[in-house]
Amino acid sequence: MPVQVPFNPLGIPEADRLELATPGLNILWVEFHKARDAHNKKRKHPLVVMPMPYTRALALRLCKETPGGGHRRALTTHAHKTMMGEKHGIKTPLLYLAPATSAQIKTKRLRYTLCHRAGDCIKPCIQNTGQMVYTTAKVARLARTLWFLLAPYDFLSNLWTELSALKRTAARKGMRLGIRLDGTSDLRWGQILIDAFGRDATDEFMKLGAFYGYTKLGPSERPECRKLGFHFTYSFNEAKDSPALAKEWFNHGVSTA
């Protein structure tokens, strides 16, 4: 059985990324053509031939382009959660990636997971609720995750650009940004951002808004996030060490839910 390891695309050799993304790209290829042909009403049952192997250019096109030909955004800004925040003067952009191992990023020996401590939460995960269950939402989460895998610096730069634009929009309306990067994941964002941008630039990135989220990871697994100013709530769970981790977080001033 493959060993599960935390997902950090910056630590994955570039030469391996396209092969790791292939299972997910196959899903995107099929759904891309289904959606496009349904939109154009060309035929009921499109015959889809997989372009094996994928070129990097085609792979990134599948990840960054919607079936209608538009540019795929990294962040979600129109959801029930975001509308609730706007009533209180807070605009809440959310990053929804493919949770746990659903992106199928794996080799024979390793399986990359976006939720390293996922357990009983997999079934009741919010990806299985509301509009998140629709194919378009599933495809969007997968496409963002593979974009992050294939071109992490491009993905993170795009994320910065989107957040900067949202901050300007929010300021014009007298609002603030409450940013949640772990909408459906549990990544070590502090380390990822520092590896990508360096410490000084990451400090500037953090000024875009108030970053918050829920985590199952322990304080020792997210030290950079705490130093950078992420606001966490610890997610109590069925794991044997969960009470101990809740106590550790409490000692760092973090509440548990």
Rosetta blueprint (number, residue, H / E / L):
1 M L
2 P L
3 V E
4 Q E
5 V E
6 P E
7 F L
8 N L
9 P H
10 L H
11 G H
12 I L
13 P L
14 E H
15 A H
16 D H
17 R H
18 L H
19 E H
20 L H
21 A H
22 T H
23 P H
24 G H
25 L H
26 N H
27 I H
28 L H
29 W H
30 V H
31 E H
32 F H
33 H H
34 K H
35 A H
36 R H
37 D H
38 A H
39 H H
40 N H
41 K L
42 K L
43 R L
44 K L
45 H L
46 P L
47 L L
48 V L
49 V L
50 M L
51 P L
52 M L
53 P L
54 Y L
55 T L
56 R H
57 A H
58 L H
59 A H
60 L H
61 R H
62 L H
63 C H
64 K H
65 E E
66 T L
67 P L
68 G L
69 G L
70 G L
71 H E
72 R L
73 R L
74 A L
75 L L
76 T E
77 T L
78 H L
79 A L
80 H H
81 K H
82 T H
83 M H
84 M H
85 G H
86 E H
87 K L
88 H L
89 G L
90 I E
91 K E
92 T L
93 P L
94 L E
95 L L
96 Y L
97 L L
98 A L
99 P L
100 A L
101 T L
102 S L
103 A L
104 Q L
105 I L
106 K E
107 T L
108 K L
109 R L
110 L E
111 R E
112 Y E
113 T E
114 L L
115 C E
116 H L
117 R L
118 A L
119 G L
120 D H
121 C H
122 I H
123 K L
124 P L
125 C L
126 I H
127 Q H
128 N H
129 T L
130 G H
131 Q H
132 M H
133 V H
134 Y L
135 T H
136 T H
137 A H
138 K H
139 V H
140 A H
141 R H
142 L H
143 A H
144 R H
145 T H
146 L H
147 W H
148 F H
149 L H
150 L H
151 A L
152 P H
153 Y H
154 D H
155 F H
156 L H
157 S H
158 N H
159 L H
160 W H
161 T H
162 E H
163 L H
164 S H
165 A H
166 L H
167 K H
168 R H
169 T H
170 A H
171 A H
172 R H
173 K L
174 G L
175 M L
176 R E
177 L E
178 G E
179 I E
180 R E
181 L L
182 D L
183 G L
184 T L
185 S L
186 D E
187 L L
188 R L
189 W H
190 G H
191 Q H
192 I H
193 L H
194 I H
195 D H
196 A H
197 F H
198 G L
199 R H
200 D H
201 A H
202 T H
203 D H
204 E H
205 F H
206 M H
207 K L
208 L L
209 G L
210 A E
211 F E
212 Y E
213 G E
214 Y E
215 T E
216 K L
217 L L
218 G L
219 P H
220 S H
221 E H
222 R L
223 P H
224 E H
225 C H
226 R H
227 K H
228 L H
229 G L
230 F L
231 H E
232 F E
233 T E
234 Y E
235 S L
236 F L
237 N L
238 E L
239 A L
240 K L
241 D L
242 S H
243 P H
244 A H
245 L H
246 A H
247 K H
248 E H
249 W H
250 F H
251 N H
252 H L
253 G L
254 V L
255 S E
256 T E
257 A L
